[in-house]
């Protein structure tokens, strides 16, 4: 162990590394100051509302624990799954067993898919009135995948990046890219609609709300900034954008409890999460005290690039979507979530879905779904 001077270590501990340090006392003061403020904590599977003043928490599940998420994600993943087969063949790895499995599961899924499945069994409120269109889209997605896989298994020269794009992702009566956008949007719209309805009914004072996005969101590198966290966008949408951005903190290393935990376990996390929020807030508030008169940090969303300029060949942030038919921007977003490790794979259009719900008063039936509204999916043999 390297040498440490005990006197300087004591000086270090006096501010930050001791339970009775100045920093700990400041955190305690901010915790006490906000003890009656509502705390919203979101994990990768649940959103918890701690109302404050000792009231018990309330929990709303989303993503994996909700109806329709896995079923739509299965269709969303068809494009990446087939592209992965192309890569396996290209680099000389075995691909046929995986292709045969994907083909078999695709055929079985197509046989199980019908209007009644979406209307009576999955029965997602946000999809009401669109079940026939969704069933037609899923049937078409499976048929296009089956057609491409059968051709590739019959002649592996058909399994290339060029044919993937020409015959599958960008070909056919409706490009598979289009239906992937639709599935991502539907999932985001459903989650956002439920969270906005639930949080909107709680009577939250958004000016006092404390928000912590806790733990891992999606892949380990993603969702750790305001601009890349779809759940942060949804919570802010639920506030009708009244929640100040400087009261929302993303804490990928914060403690969480597994999905389905009992309320006692959830309640036990309230004080640790309040301390995380308060400690972050206390440090941030030192800025004005120490550096008054210097430019302050202003939190906000990074300006989105505009792809109406055809000369743009690369982007550093999610591009702006001008309309539900703006497929250049929408498909570019799918590429961005694959290539940008900060992004959630399922979040390519979540912010757009939230914006549409806010604009329509959280009415999913009034939202135009890219890739579904006004699109007719034919039945393929």
Buried (B, 14 or more C-beta within 10 A) or exposed (E): EEEEEEEEEEEBBEEEEEEEBEBBEBBBEBBEEBBEBBBBBBBBBBBBBBBBEEEEBBBBBBBEEBEBBEBBBBBBBBBEBBBBBBEBBEEEEEBBEBBEEBBEBBBEBBEEBBEEBBBEEBEBEBBEEBBEBBBBBBBBBBBBBBBBBEBBBEEEEBBBEEBBBEBBBEBBEBBBBBBBBBBBBBBBBBBBBBBBBBBBEBEBEBEEBBBBBBBBBBEEEBBBEBBBBBBBBBBBBBBEEEBBBEBBBBBBEBBBBEBEBEEEEBBEBBEEBBBBBBBBBBEEEEEEEEEEEEEEEEEEEEEBBEBEEEEEEEBEBBBBBEEBBBBBBBBBBBEBBEEBEBBBBBBBBBBBBBBBBBEEEBEBEEBEBBBBBEBEBEEBE
